[in-house]
Amino acid sequence: MTESDRSDTHLGPYRLVRLIGRGGMGEVYEAVDTVKDRTVALKLLPAALADDADFRARFLRESRTVAKLNDPHIIPIHDFGELDGQLFLDMRIVHGRDLRSIISGGPLPAARAVAIVEQIAAALDTAHASGLLHRDVKPENVLLDSNDFAYLADFGLAQSAGQTRLTSTGMAIGSFAYMAPERFGNDVEPGPASDVYALTCVLYECLTGAQPYAANSIEQIIAGHLSRPVPTTGTPFDAVIAAGMAKDPRTRIASPGVLAAAARDVLAGRSPAAVSPTLVAPAPHVPTSTREPAAARPAHPPYPTARAAKPNRSKTALIAGGVAAALLLAAGGIALALTSSNSASQPEVSSQPEVAAASPTTSAPVTVTQTAPVETTVTSAPPPSTAVTPQRPQRGVGDLGLSTPISTPACDGTTITVVYNAVAPGNYAAEIAAALADHPGAAYLRTDQSCASLKQSENGNPIYAVYLPGASLADTCADKARSGGGAYTRRLDDTTPVGTELC
């Protein structure tokens, strides 16, 4: 037993036999319930999560929901709760392999791939009918016994429809290679369509042996989900996959069950009724008119263009960088028969990602008609006889007299990246000025005159903080990734506990 391995120890009524899986959301042990005398899979969540009131409440609430689900392809939950300050899930143990280990051997026969997707789709339809989203559908969470009977795992860590996208510890639920485009922004709330997208990615990988947007960096993977057309498989399933991975969730295949039925139709040589031809990526069309045509929703949105006002901060690059900062995401699929790798990372420190620029689009030709210039005569009025002295803007309380005035952001739930704290009264102005110079676009505030979610003082002295405002949580995480060092993120409100890291 290693230092981090709790094998041969006891937790409540459970005797931990051996460690069989470890990931970002905890460890899984083969254990014996000494009261009921049965062998189970016992998932132990990180101890810190028990101290997170929001996560703890959500975990207990959703575990109760999952325990009531009645579907043969959802791993049953025998018990759940907290023992000695440790959140746990007691589940049926499955002896077999996860889908990741099977795909690593190469593409699956189409019939086997469709059969697996059908079983997982049934589990998802059952969950969606109860208002529960899985949000982490991936091969690691698909378990197969010796008869190829499939189970969808980690439902106890799924997320109810309408709940927040990230836990209060900042751990994203989901894996980049299978995350729907709406998961990377705030414009569209994730829903069952997000699970449809992820399941379609799994179907793609079963058929090809590769992820849809396989790349060498997280930024490139995210850019693929956000802006690149769905890659083809060279199989008759391409239309179904394009429909299941439509960028717009409103035009995506309606449900996991409909996706599975469409795949079954293709396998049987039938035309899938669920797939509309408009959902398949069309060939590029170049308009010949000099007028811009009326906007029409394409099957796959074009590549985004960079924002001229903020170089190197296009939406795709910002989101990619932000998610790269959250590499402690919940990769802990329940590998009930195989040990998964453990990727520990510190929540306050992130390596600076290499931001991938969005691919440029080829503009359609535009006809420009030039007219002859019109000569005009402008008579300038003489300057006014009296000079007007500009008024200095009013400064807030605690202003340090710098060229950048102190800010008082609203406590409305927006997020920021704090890049510097000054706590020495005699050096406030000099330190804050230097930090502002090092971080163009930053602002500063005094925490005891701001939101209750910020630490109010240090050794009795006020804290001045230099921060980068984020338009979204993805922007904020991207800022933290770029800033590195001791940068940390906070939500500006009066309810989030002090010290809650978001990324």
VOGU-3710 file (C-alpha; in Angstrom, 3 decimals, decimal comma):
1> mtesdrsdth> 0,000/0,000/0,000  1,435/3,369/-1,024  1,023/6,596/0,921  -2,038/7,561/-1,131  -3,469/4,046/-1,354  -5,992/3,232/1,370  -6,158/-0,478/0,629  -6,373/-2,725/3,706  -7,984/0,048/5,746  -11,551/0,591/6,951
11> lgpyrlvrli> -14,050/3,370/6,374  -17,222/2,936/8,385  -18,594/-0,513/7,548  -16,366/-0,853/4,468  -13,101/-2,759/4,275  -11,078/-1,377/1,374  -9,539/-4,285/-0,502  -7,674/-2,707/-3,414  -7,473/0,507/-5,413  -8,900/-0,032/-8,886
21> grggmgevye> -9,246/3,524/-10,233  -8,131/7,062/-9,576  -9,027/10,336/-11,265  -9,719/14,002/-10,741  -12,931/13,281/-8,840  -11,552/10,747/-6,417  -10,599/7,099/-6,062  -12,472/3,841/-6,591  -11,807/0,819/-4,411  -12,986/-2,714/-4,468
31> avdtvkdrtv> -14,451/-2,930/-0,998  -16,408/-5,274/1,215  -19,533/-4,021/2,968  -19,089/-5,908/6,234  -22,683/-5,273/7,300  -24,329/-6,635/4,132  -21,435/-8,994/3,354  -21,081/-8,052/-0,307  -18,304/-6,786/-2,532  -18,904/-3,323/-3,974
41> alkllpaala> -17,200/-0,537/-5,869  -16,647/2,274/-3,369  -15,911/5,703/-4,818  -14,288/8,149/-2,397  -14,416/11,784/-3,441  -11,598/14,212/-2,593  -11,811/15,135/1,080  -11,892/18,868/0,313  -15,244/18,515/-1,438  -16,969/17,620/1,817
51> ddadfrarfl> -16,129/21,135/3,014  -17,783/22,690/-0,034  -21,374/23,157/1,107  -22,768/23,688/-2,396  -21,019/20,651/-3,862  -21,919/18,497/-0,883  -25,614/19,400/-1,138  -25,655/18,812/-4,910  -23,813/15,516/-4,602  -26,230/14,161/-1,996
61> resrtvakln> -29,278/15,427/-3,881  -28,225/13,998/-7,244  -26,999/10,716/-5,798  -30,478/10,283/-4,354  -31,949/10,925/-7,816  -29,586/8,470/-9,507  -30,299/5,810/-6,893  -33,964/5,953/-7,930  -33,258/5,533/-11,656  -34,403/2,208/-12,980
71> dphiipihdf> -32,401/1,314/-16,058  -30,279/-1,798/-16,533  -27,507/0,219/-18,178  -27,013/2,579/-15,226  -24,746/1,186/-12,517  -26,931/0,840/-9,423  -26,054/2,928/-6,388  -26,463/0,910/-3,188  -25,687/3,731/-0,791  -24,163/7,191/-0,618
81> geldgqlfld> -23,404/9,852/1,928  -20,583/10,928/4,207  -18,392/8,859/6,520  -15,774/10,462/8,747  -15,866/13,616/6,608  -15,516/11,586/3,376  -18,174/11,693/0,644  -18,709/8,249/-0,854  -20,716/6,261/-3,405  -21,366/2,555/-2,883
91> mrivhgrdlr> -22,072/0,939/-6,285  -22,299/-2,439/-7,939  -18,892/-3,599/-9,030  -18,579/-4,463/-12,716  -15,941/-6,963/-13,770  -14,926/-6,125/-17,300  -13,276/-3,353/-19,286  -14,009/0,243/-20,033  -14,642/1,333/-23,606  -11,439/3,378/-23,672
101> siisggplpa> -9,281/0,276/-23,290  -11,256/-1,483/-26,021  -11,029/1,391/-28,519  -7,291/1,655/-27,884  -7,008/-1,575/-29,858  -8,480/0,054/-32,963  -11,887/0,822/-34,521  -14,808/-1,415/-33,607  -16,991/-3,230/-36,112  -19,974/-1,050/-36,946
111> aravaiveqi> -22,458/-3,529/-35,490  -20,650/-3,587/-32,134  -20,313/0,199/-32,055  -24,034/0,683/-32,697  -24,966/-1,909/-30,074  -22,887/-0,116/-27,432  -24,296/3,301/-28,348  -27,853/1,936/-28,162  -27,323/0,750/-24,590  -25,769/4,012/-23,411
121> aaaldtahas> -28,499/5,982/-25,187  -31,109/4,057/-23,197  -29,355/5,022/-19,947  -29,227/8,681/-20,967  -32,881/8,768/-22,006  -33,835/7,435/-18,580  -31,722/10,080/-16,854  -33,021/12,913/-19,020  -36,608/11,884/-18,265  -35,770/12,476/-14,577
131> gllhrdvkpe> -34,247/15,889/-15,291  -30,658/14,696/-14,874  -27,804/15,463/-17,259  -24,731/13,265/-17,295  -22,310/15,833/-18,784  -19,369/13,425/-18,790  -20,210/10,861/-21,465  -16,895/9,439/-22,673  -15,341/6,002/-23,253  -13,812/5,951/-19,766
141> nvlldsndfa> -17,314/6,059/-18,258  -18,696/3,255/-20,420  -18,090/-0,151/-18,839  -18,558/-3,460/-20,632  -18,811/-6,874/-19,060  -17,741/-10,109/-20,744  -21,013/-10,227/-22,709  -20,645/-6,662/-24,016  -23,429/-5,502/-21,703  -22,792/-1,782/-21,315
151> yladfglaqs> -23,108/0,407/-18,235  -22,838/4,181/-17,996  -20,902/5,154/-14,887  -20,342/8,266/-12,772  -23,967/9,351/-12,736  -23,474/10,274/-9,094  -21,233/13,093/-10,291  -23,527/14,222/-13,083  -25,393/17,488/-12,939  -29,087/18,309/-12,803
161> agqtrltstg> -30,533/20,427/-15,595  -30,410/24,086/-14,617  -27,514/23,737/-12,179  -24,232/25,613/-12,525  -21,704/24,585/-15,185  -18,809/24,299/-12,770  -18,647/23,107/-9,208  -17,616/25,711/-6,677  -14,179/24,115/-6,623  -13,819/25,041/-10,287
171> maigsfayma> -13,755/21,481/-11,623  -15,492/21,226/-14,963  -17,687/18,177/-15,377  -16,835/16,713/-18,731  -13,839/16,032/-20,930  -12,718/18,316/-23,719  -12,794/15,755/-26,519  -16,516/15,128/-25,986  -17,823/18,513/-24,849  -20,501/20,230/-26,925
181> perfgndvep> -19,815/23,792/-28,147  -22,349/25,295/-25,728  -20,334/23,884/-22,822  -17,553/26,416/-23,492  -19,616/29,606/-23,245  -22,494/31,266/-21,484  -24,820/31,978/-24,417  -26,687/28,648/-24,407  -27,487/26,598/-21,326  -26,350/22,961/-21,625
191> gpasdvyalt> -29,172/20,430/-21,759  -29,865/16,905/-22,995  -28,534/17,952/-26,419  -25,082/18,272/-24,820  -25,185/14,581/-23,901  -26,335/13,763/-27,460  -23,248/15,558/-28,790  -20,936/13,654/-26,447  -22,509/10,302/-27,301  -22,092/11,083/-31,007
201> cvlyecltga> -18,401/11,763/-30,371  -18,194/8,334/-28,734  -19,874/6,764/-31,785  -17,352/8,534/-34,040  -14,453/7,219/-31,960  -15,851/3,667/-31,937  -16,030/3,700/-35,741  -12,651/5,342/-36,394  -10,513/4,643/-33,345  -9,820/8,390/-33,014
211> qpyaansieq> -11,526/11,373/-31,419  -13,394/13,733/-33,769  -11,044/16,669/-33,205  -7,874/14,874/-32,208  -5,042/17,382/-31,780  -1,849/17,965/-29,840  -3,283/20,722/-27,653  -6,445/21,382/-25,720  -6,820/24,726/-27,488  -7,004/23,014/-30,879
221> iiaghlsrpv> -9,528/20,462/-29,619  -11,795/23,206/-28,284  -11,416/25,219/-31,476  -12,600/22,165/-33,371  -15,751/21,827/-31,301  -16,483/25,533/-31,612  -15,823/26,232/-35,253  -14,636/23,397/-37,469  -16,938/21,210/-39,566  -17,588/17,727/-38,270
231> pttgtpfdav> -14,913/15,441/-39,765  -16,070/12,559/-41,885  -15,535/8,886/-41,133  -15,728/7,633/-44,703  -18,625/5,395/-43,628  -22,385/5,565/-44,218  -22,700/6,979/-40,685  -21,393/10,430/-41,656  -24,836/12,042/-41,970  -25,902/10,732/-38,571
241> iaagmakdpr> -22,680/11,935/-36,942  -22,992/15,382/-38,555  -26,545/15,677/-37,223  -25,605/14,489/-33,742  -22,692/16,934/-33,580  -24,444/19,977/-35,018  -22,906/23,115/-33,524  -26,313/24,559/-32,679  -28,027/22,346/-30,067  -31,408/23,386/-31,475
251> triaspgvla> -30,649/21,610/-34,760  -29,014/18,571/-33,186  -30,611/15,116/-33,146  -33,421/15,294/-30,613  -32,362/12,673/-28,053  -29,854/9,875/-27,411  -32,500/7,300/-28,318  -33,176/8,992/-31,650  -29,426/9,044/-32,334  -29,173/5,310/-31,622
261> aaardvlagr> -32,192/4,572/-33,831  -30,667/6,567/-36,691  -27,396/4,650/-36,335  -29,332/1,367/-36,347  -31,134/2,443/-39,541  -27,815/3,099/-41,262  -26,470/-0,271/-40,119  -29,548/-1,959/-41,613  -29,177/-0,083/-44,888  -32,203/2,127/-44,267
271> spaavsptlv> -32,318/5,900/-44,657  -32,454/7,314/-41,112  -35,652/9,314/-40,754  -34,191/11,372/-37,901  -31,463/12,907/-40,037  -32,407/15,920/-42,114  -30,129/16,653/-45,083  -29,846/20,243/-43,823  -27,907/18,999/-40,810  -25,054/17,661/-42,916
281> apaphvptst> -22,222/20,079/-43,578  -22,935/21,656/-46,998  -20,359/22,557/-49,598  -19,199/26,181/-49,324  -21,324/28,580/-51,342  -19,898/31,795/-52,767  -22,597/34,417/-53,405  -22,394/36,212/-56,736  -24,573/39,132/-55,771  -22,929/42,339/-54,640
291> repaaarpah> -25,558/42,574/-51,895  -25,098/40,511/-48,792  -27,684/37,706/-48,898  -30,222/37,298/-46,128  -28,730/35,483/-43,165  -29,408/31,781/-43,084  -28,378/29,354/-40,345  -25,769/26,985/-41,807  -25,450/23,428/-40,659  -22,025/24,270/-39,233
301> ppyptaraak> -21,131/27,874/-38,333  -18,156/29,358/-40,173  -14,809/29,883/-38,546  -14,903/32,803/-36,098  -12,910/35,906/-36,819  -10,607/37,500/-34,299  -11,797/40,596/-32,481  -9,798/43,527/-33,778  -10,071/45,451/-30,532  -8,283/42,770/-28,537
311> pnrsktalia> -5,494/41,020/-30,444  -4,977/37,353/-29,636  -8,195/37,252/-27,627  -10,676/35,797/-30,096  -13,583/33,973/-28,510  -12,192/30,598/-29,498  -8,732/31,350/-28,158  -10,127/32,785/-24,928  -12,317/29,792/-24,274  -9,546/27,359/-25,174
321> ggvaaallla> -7,094/29,083/-22,867  -9,645/29,239/-20,079  -10,483/25,585/-20,179  -6,800/24,712/-20,362  -6,483/26,379/-16,970  -9,009/23,927/-15,549  -6,994/20,764/-16,110  -8,020/19,461/-12,727  -11,368/18,651/-14,298  -13,340/15,593/-13,355
331> aggialalts> -11,534/12,991/-15,423  -12,330/10,392/-12,767  -14,506/7,964/-14,672  -15,178/4,872/-12,603  -12,627/2,435/-14,008  -14,020/-0,448/-12,040  -11,705/-3,017/-13,551  -8,700/-0,947/-14,637  -6,545/1,612/-12,849  -6,787/5,029/-14,494
341> snsasqpevs> -3,963/7,533/-14,476  -3,836/10,185/-11,792  -3,194/13,713/-12,947  -2,892/15,886/-9,866  -2,611/19,614/-10,278  -2,655/22,591/-7,981  -5,835/24,673/-8,241  -4,071/27,991/-7,820  -1,238/27,482/-10,315  -1,632/26,943/-14,036
351> sqpevaaasp> 0,960/26,677/-16,741  0,637/29,213/-19,505  -1,044/27,604/-22,511  0,034/28,092/-26,046  -3,004/29,845/-27,458  -4,071/28,674/-30,884  -5,284/31,362/-33,251  -8,594/30,825/-34,987  -8,297/29,728/-38,581  -9,041/32,537/-41,030
361> ttsapvtvtq> -11,990/32,374/-43,328  -11,870/32,958/-47,045  -14,028/35,959/-47,789  -16,471/35,868/-50,644  -15,621/38,321/-53,473  -17,296/41,672/-53,091  -17,864/44,147/-55,939  -17,081/47,726/-54,928  -18,285/50,668/-57,041  -16,180/53,803/-56,611
371> tapvettvts> -17,823/57,166/-57,194  -16,089/60,416/-58,000  -15,253/62,546/-54,961  -17,388/65,582/-54,265  -15,543/68,793/-53,526  -16,709/70,620/-50,459  -15,518/73,833/-48,863  -15,304/73,930/-45,110  -14,944/77,214/-43,306  -13,430/76,689/-39,908
381> apppstavtp> -14,723/78,789/-37,079  -12,214/80,728/-35,009  -11,238/79,134/-31,724  -13,261/80,180/-28,710  -11,919/83,120/-26,810  -12,135/81,358/-23,465  -10,390/78,123/-22,562  -12,327/75,404/-20,742  -10,458/73,570/-18,000  -11,293/69,847/-18,093
391> qrpqrgvgdl> -12,851/68,450/-14,949  -10,937/65,663/-13,238  -13,143/62,622/-12,858  -14,459/62,007/-9,375  -12,419/59,404/-7,507  -13,840/56,705/-5,254  -13,017/56,183/-1,619  -9,593/54,623/-1,219  -8,319/55,881/-4,584  -4,508/55,900/-4,734
401> glstpistpa> -4,219/58,898/-7,075  -2,906/56,854/-9,990  -3,689/57,442/-13,649  -6,077/54,503/-13,357  -8,823/55,368/-10,840  -9,976/52,868/-8,257  -12,893/50,696/-9,386  -16,006/49,541/-7,561  -17,335/46,586/-9,588  -20,852/45,348/-8,926
411> cdgttitvvy> -21,351/42,260/-6,769  -23,494/40,622/-9,447  -21,762/37,260/-9,902  -19,231/38,370/-12,521  -15,789/36,781/-12,319  -12,295/38,259/-12,113  -8,681/37,117/-12,129  -6,650/38,685/-9,314  -3,062/39,111/-10,475  -1,599/41,076/-7,560
421> navapgnyaa> -2,376/41,951/-3,934  -0,817/44,852/-2,054  -1,028/44,615/1,739  1,682/47,029/2,962  0,120/50,485/3,606  3,301/52,417/2,859  3,739/50,786/-0,547  0,174/50,611/-1,863  0,544/53,214/-4,624  3,933/52,035/-5,914
431> eiaaaladhp> 2,997/48,330/-5,919  -0,389/48,830/-7,542  1,055/51,150/-10,200  3,705/48,569/-11,087  1,145/45,768/-11,252  -1,167/47,808/-13,493  1,760/48,495/-15,816  2,551/44,769/-15,958  -1,050/43,857/-16,784  -2,547/46,106/-19,475
441> gaaylrtdqs> -6,304/46,333/-19,210  -6,307/45,565/-15,504  -8,128/47,567/-12,840  -7,756/47,728/-9,087  -10,068/47,711/-6,090  -9,952/47,745/-2,323  -11,433/44,507/-1,022  -13,030/45,875/2,141  -15,017/48,268/-0,055  -16,007/45,520/-2,477
451> caslkqseng> -17,859/42,192/-2,311  -18,087/39,818/0,650  -16,629/36,997/-1,475  -13,211/38,709/-1,262  -10,887/38,527/1,737  -11,402/41,838/3,473  -8,032/42,462/5,193  -4,574/41,079/5,905  -3,189/41,505/9,429  -5,700/44,287/9,961
461> npiyavylpg> -4,584/46,212/6,855  -6,743/46,849/3,780  -6,001/44,763/0,700  -5,668/46,427/-2,694  -6,115/43,945/-5,538  -5,193/44,343/-9,215  -7,540/42,280/-11,343  -8,579/41,426/-14,885  -12,352/41,482/-15,410  -13,798/38,537/-17,323
471> asladtcadk> -16,705/38,700/-19,740  -17,419/35,066/-18,824  -15,943/32,357/-16,640  -14,079/31,067/-19,703  -12,491/34,507/-20,157  -11,518/34,570/-16,499  -9,917/31,133/-16,629  -8,049/32,168/-19,776  -6,709/35,259/-17,982  -5,524/33,105/-15,101
481> arsgggaytr> -3,794/30,718/-17,490  -1,966/33,552/-19,201  -1,035/35,326/-15,956  0,409/32,259/-14,240  2,278/32,665/-10,997  0,044/33,383/-8,031  -2,971/34,536/-10,029  -6,309/33,319/-8,728  -9,962/33,732/-9,676  -12,948/34,966/-7,688
491> rlddttpvgt> -16,671/35,504/-8,192  -17,897/38,973/-7,209  -20,957/38,483/-5,029  -21,954/38,415/-1,389  -22,683/34,694/-1,094  -19,678/32,761/-2,435  -17,388/31,682/0,438  -14,128/33,603/0,733  -11,256/31,786/-0,962  -13,370/29,857/-3,492
501> elc> -11,233/29,199/-6,564  -13,159/29,005/-9,837  -10,627/27,618/-12,327
//
